[in-house]
Amino acid sequence: MATTRLGLVSYDHGAQYLTARSAQFRAFIDELCSSGYAAPWKPVTSTGEQGGGQILPWFVGTPGMSSIVRPLAESVRIHTSRRVHTIDRTDKSWHIWFDDETVVGPFAAVAVAVPAPQALLLLGRVEEVAEPLARVRMSPCWSLMVRLEQRVLPDQDVYSDMSDVIRWIARNNAKPGRTTKGETIVVHASPAWSRETEDAEPELVAEELWSEVCHVLDLPPARPSQMTAHLWRFGLVDQSLGETYVYSSQQNVGVAGDWCLGRLSEHAYESGSALGRAIIASLD
Ligand SMILES: Cc1cc2nc3c(=O)[nH]c(=O)nc-3n(C[C@H](O)[C@H](O)[C@H](O)COP(=O)(O)OP(=O)(O)OC[C@H]3O[C@@H](n4cnc5c(N)ncnc54)[C@H](O)[C@@H]3O)c2cc1C
């Protein structure tokens, strides 16, 4: 649920929209909508209608997808842009070491909410947690952000499964609350193509993806005024765990994420909420 700003322009370069299957997640989204952090999105789809073909309603964060998590972060002390290098248990408590060799702690329990392969790097020594993590399979996804001074996409706001290379194209500025002169577009490459090209230079990937978009949509020649590719190295879930979370009540450390149950933000929400409850119960 990421939003990135390039110059004056913002793009949702990760999750595109939320859907809710459970009453609990729907209640959370309704609360976000009533406090202005989210809104329904009815893009023009291949049916030619706004919101055509949506089985469940689509919602987006406002003004960006990252707004979705802002209310959850209220009154919580958060350190950002610091990679956790190690988590270490001594004398029944945990310390967290960052890449810059600073440390925080002691903590009674730790919840790790990162993709399974990255969690495995941190928890490889906790056998009962590491073993299930190793079963999860995740794959990369290239995301392309493009800005054009003029509107170039045809009438549809979203396109899916356009070719072996392109999985998704969205007019980012068609989402509620995004005001941009011209057009902002987000493109996601297919998992297979992303895997083949994951070590390529982002500039080359951007050129390649944009020329494929122009080809599949038969766009008139238009040079983007901004074009950046970003790789989500562990973006998509190929094989989920099939359990809501993993928790060691012996060591008070657990792992949560979308990959526990599926591949959607709703799965991440369900997994994280359940791990939170398990930690509280075990510390009582
Ligand atoms: C391209 C793409 C499109 C998607 N589209 C949709 C969609 O339309 N609808 C939908 O519901 N879902 C979609 N998803 C899935 C959705 O983004 C995820 O389900 C959701 O973001 C999972 O949340 P999370 O908190 O479990 O993990 P993440 O969002 O993966 O967050 C984990 C965070 O941990 C950080 N991290 C990792 N290792 C460390 C470390 N060692 N130290 C510190 N930080 C670390 C990462 O940088 C990241 O910020 C999409 C995902 C991708 C990649």
Ligand as a Chemical Component Dictionary entry (heavy atoms), coordinates in Angstrom:
data_LIG
# 
_chem_comp.id                   LIG 
_chem_comp.type                 NON-POLYMER 
_chem_comp.pdbx_formal_charge   0 
_chem_comp.three_letter_code    LIG 
# 
loop_
_chem_comp_atom.comp_id 
_chem_comp_atom.atom_id 
_chem_comp_atom.alt_atom_id 
_chem_comp_atom.type_symbol 
_chem_comp_atom.charge 
_chem_comp_atom.model_Cartn_x 
_chem_comp_atom.model_Cartn_y 
_chem_comp_atom.model_Cartn_z 
_chem_comp_atom.pdbx_ordinal 
LIG C1  C1  C 0 2.587  -4.607 -7.666 1  
LIG C2  C2  C 0 1.615  -4.972 -6.569 2  
LIG C3  C3  C 0 0.251  -4.775 -6.771 3  
LIG C4  C4  C 0 -0.649 -5.123 -5.777 4  
LIG N1  N1  N 0 -1.980 -4.859 -5.960 5  
LIG C5  C5  C 0 -2.855 -5.100 -4.968 6  
LIG C6  C6  C 0 -4.229 -4.719 -5.090 7  
LIG O1  O1  O 0 -4.639 -4.151 -6.094 8  
LIG N2  N2  N 0 -5.045 -5.005 -4.050 9  
LIG C7  C7  C 0 -4.608 -5.563 -2.887 10 
LIG O2  O2  O 0 -5.402 -5.766 -1.953 11 
LIG N3  N3  N 0 -3.322 -5.928 -2.738 12 
LIG C8  C8  C 0 -2.433 -5.694 -3.748 13 
LIG N4  N4  N 0 -1.106 -5.997 -3.591 14 
LIG C9  C9  C 0 -0.683 -6.651 -2.350 15 
LIG C10 C10 C 0 -0.513 -5.656 -1.215 16 
LIG O3  O3  O 0 0.388  -4.645 -1.577 17 
LIG C11 C11 C 0 0.016  -6.440 -0.023 18 
LIG O4  O4  O 0 -0.942 -7.413 0.324  19 
LIG C12 C12 C 0 0.271  -5.580 1.211  20 
LIG O5  O5  O 0 1.101  -4.478 0.924  21 
LIG C13 C13 C 0 0.950  -6.459 2.254  22 
LIG O6  O6  O 0 1.184  -5.690 3.394  23 
LIG P1  P1  P 0 2.257  -6.162 4.466  24 
LIG O7  O7  O 0 2.206  -5.133 5.524  25 
LIG O8  O8  O 0 2.044  -7.589 4.796  26 
LIG O9  O9  O 0 3.684  -6.138 3.744  27 
LIG P2  P2  P 0 4.441  -5.053 2.833  28 
LIG O10 O10 O 0 3.471  -4.073 2.222  29 
LIG O11 O11 O 0 5.294  -5.889 1.955  30 
LIG O12 O12 O 0 5.306  -4.265 3.863  31 
LIG C14 C14 C 0 6.487  -4.778 4.410  32 
LIG C15 C15 C 0 7.427  -3.621 4.707  33 
LIG O13 O13 O 0 8.543  -4.113 5.454  34 
LIG C16 C16 C 0 9.703  -3.489 4.958  35 
LIG N5  N5  N 0 10.858 -4.349 5.298  36 
LIG C17 C17 C 0 11.250 -5.536 4.756  37 
LIG N6  N6  N 0 12.368 -6.007 5.372  38 
LIG C18 C18 C 0 12.678 -5.083 6.324  39 
LIG C19 C19 C 0 13.729 -4.988 7.286  40 
LIG N7  N7  N 0 14.673 -5.934 7.414  41 
LIG N8  N8  N 0 13.752 -3.890 8.106  42 
LIG C20 C20 C 0 12.788 -2.920 8.014  43 
LIG N9  N9  N 0 11.775 -2.968 7.124  44 
LIG C21 C21 C 0 11.722 -4.037 6.291  45 
LIG C22 C22 C 0 9.464  -3.368 3.468  46 
LIG O14 O14 O 0 10.318 -2.364 2.929  47 
LIG C23 C23 C 0 7.993  -2.960 3.458  48 
LIG O15 O15 O 0 7.842  -1.569 3.589  49 
LIG C24 C24 C 0 -0.177 -5.664 -4.568 50 
LIG C25 C25 C 0 1.206  -5.856 -4.381 51 
LIG C26 C26 C 0 2.085  -5.499 -5.368 52 
LIG C27 C27 C 0 3.574  -5.654 -5.134 53 
# 
loop_
_chem_comp_bond.comp_id 
_chem_comp_bond.atom_id_1 
_chem_comp_bond.atom_id_2 
_chem_comp_bond.value_order 
_chem_comp_bond.pdbx_ordinal 
LIG C1  C2  SING 1  
LIG C2  C3  SING 2  
LIG C2  C26 DOUB 3  
LIG C3  C4  DOUB 4  
LIG C4  N1  SING 5  
LIG C4  C24 SING 6  
LIG N1  C5  DOUB 7  
LIG C5  C6  SING 8  
LIG C5  C8  SING 9  
LIG C6  O1  DOUB 10 
LIG C6  N2  SING 11 
LIG N2  C7  SING 12 
LIG C7  O2  DOUB 13 
LIG C7  N3  SING 14 
LIG N3  C8  DOUB 15 
LIG C8  N4  SING 16 
LIG N4  C9  SING 17 
LIG N4  C24 SING 18 
LIG C9  C10 SING 19 
LIG C10 O3  SING 20 
LIG C10 C11 SING 21 
LIG C11 O4  SING 22 
LIG C11 C12 SING 23 
LIG C12 O5  SING 24 
LIG C12 C13 SING 25 
LIG C13 O6  SING 26 
LIG O6  P1  SING 27 
LIG P1  O7  DOUB 28 
LIG P1  O8  SING 29 
LIG P1  O9  SING 30 
LIG O9  P2  SING 31 
LIG P2  O10 DOUB 32 
LIG P2  O11 SING 33 
LIG P2  O12 SING 34 
LIG O12 C14 SING 35 
LIG C14 C15 SING 36 
LIG C15 O13 SING 37 
LIG C15 C23 SING 38 
LIG O13 C16 SING 39 
LIG C16 N5  SING 40 
LIG C16 C22 SING 41 
LIG N5  C17 SING 42 
LIG N5  C21 SING 43 
LIG C17 N6  DOUB 44 
LIG N6  C18 SING 45 
LIG C18 C19 SING 46 
LIG C18 C21 DOUB 47 
LIG C19 N7  SING 48 
LIG C19 N8  DOUB 49 
LIG N8  C20 SING 50 
LIG C20 N9  DOUB 51 
LIG N9  C21 SING 52 
LIG C22 O14 SING 53 
LIG C22 C23 SING 54 
LIG C23 O15 SING 55 
LIG C24 C25 DOUB 56 
LIG C25 C26 SING 57 
LIG C26 C27 SING 58 
# 
